[in-house]
Amino acid sequence: MDKDTKVQVMSESEQMLLWYQVNKFYSAEARALDEEDYVSWFNMLAEDLQYWMPVRESLFRKDEKPDSTKNMNHYNESFQSLQLRVARLHSGAAWSEDPRTRYRHLISNVEVEVGEKSGELKVLSNTLVYRNRLEREEYWLVAKREDVLRQVGGSFKVVKRKITPDFSCLLSKNLNVFL
Amino acid sequence: MSQLEELKRMVNLNDGRIDRRIFWEDWIYQLELEKLFAKSWLFVAHESQIAKPGDFLTTYMGQDNVIVARHKDHTIHVFTNSCTHRGNRICFADRGQARQFNCNYHGWAFGTDGALLGMHEEDHYEGHINKSDWGLQNARVETYKGLVFACFDDEAPRLEEFLGDFRWYLDVILDQTEEGTEFIGGTMKNMFNANWKFGAENFIGDSLHVGWTHASGAKAVSKGGAVPEYMPVDPESFHANANGHGWEGGVDGLGTLALVSSGDPTLVEYFEKERSNMAKRLGDLRARKLYGSVISATVFPNFSFLPGINTMRTWLPKGPRQFELRSWTMVNKNMPDHIRDIVQKASSLTFSPSGIFEMDDGENWENATLSNEGVVTRRQSLHYGLRVGTSRRDDPEFPGNISRPMYSDVNQLAFYQRWMDFLTADSWGDIPKVR
């Protein structure tokens, strides 16, 4: 049975329920990231996670190629390497995060499809991340997210996330946030 | 007092004092563009980025946008990216493949050597244009072991002379193997609201910031352990500078490799096996004691790198209070895929905009720049006096001007001395060839 057929056999109310559950999961994830609640965040990630954010470039259309992890990446992470990155913030010595950065993650345009493996979903979403810091520092990040979510208990875990940013030049001094 | 006299007093090499205005004033920034960036050799590309005829990329020399292209005869050309008809940019892509560049405005076409080839509806000119007079401005181009440099000044010395004794240090990363090096694909770009010199001077000699600024990253990689375990405190660590270029680092051969390994022995084991081959090319001192140590370096004026972490980067000025950082990861061409992957991930984890070390640098540089908006603040000079005057040129081990240990302002002052050489010179004839 191909994927389209699978979605078609779900009733409209089943599809709505799934969409509602995924949105609820994303809202909770966004709140965890806004509040730097990484204990909750890591509970939402699978231990075999692939978390990838390639660098974008401005290329002539004829020169465009599919993204590859072999090129420069903002993130190309496992569950463990993400924990290492978070450990920096929790070291008590991240001077440049004190006072804290004010984060806001807004997730929208959620589209849910049945995944390639049973118990998995393929989800597209857009994310807009707002950062405000100190007196007047303000940065907006806009990106597409392509997730694979695994259904676990009554909720989900992120198994794969590809973040495709809409910037080629990051307009700020760092990328101190997960998307 | 003339502006030039005023400028000369802004860097005091004997006392190690620097006037904050060099990080703030528009007139000094304009002098930098004219007298430094338009005169100096500047890094523009790695040869691997433009390997085949027709390959090109766009970058900046100062604030001049340039195209770096491999011509059909395999020579590399670097020329201004601005049409000679109305001045529009002729190429808007970061990189790619092109036989020629067509201006979007009136269809003027330029070759990969910058020559004007023709234009849309050329008949209107009825032969009254000499196309050979209207090509793009070409820079001089020379390469050093894979790195491509360009220069807009005909009087500048050859690249080898410009690099001088610093070539001995560059070889530590460029000449480890017969096959040479390459950049992995793509370019990381990000913006800082800071003066470009803060990036360059940090990489040329600022060991002192590592233990404090990067305490958070160090604690993360050492799992909360002593901070920073990998930094050499030994008195043999050193600053080396030559012609304004500088290298600072340890001699234990291990600090950086241990740092980027995060407990995985694969990378250290790989280089332990490679060191005997490296030693045949570089000698024991460079292959066993330098490579792998904690090291950072800057090629004057704005190209920096970290051997071992292998981030290569250029600080592109965008005004006195803004620069763009472009960075790449460099690998040896003969590295197996799993080693390449470790180097690439380590470089992203530590020194990239999201890296656990680099993330803390930007805030320092931005606020070291922006606090100078206060006129009273700006009046107070800055302390660059750590171990000032301790460098010697006749070191038995290392070429260039050497000072030990690596915790000093010696290289930073050598950088600002060279900067002043350029800013106060009318032409290359006034600039000392060796510093």
Interface residues (C-beta under 8 A of the other chain):
Chain A: P54 V55 E57 S58 L59 F60 K62 D63 S68 K70 N71 M72 N73 H74 Y75 N76 S81 L84 R85 A87 R88 L89 S91 G92 A93 A94 W95 S96 S168 C169 L170 L171 S172 K173 N174 L175 N176
Chain B: F92 A93 D94 R95 G96 Q97 A98 I184 G185 G186 T187 M188 K189 N190 M191 F192 N193 A194 T213 A215 S216 G217 K219 A220 V221 K223 G224 V227 S262 E324 W328 T329 Q344 K345 S348 L349 S352 P353 S354 I356 E358 M359 D360 D361 G362 E363 N364 W365 E366
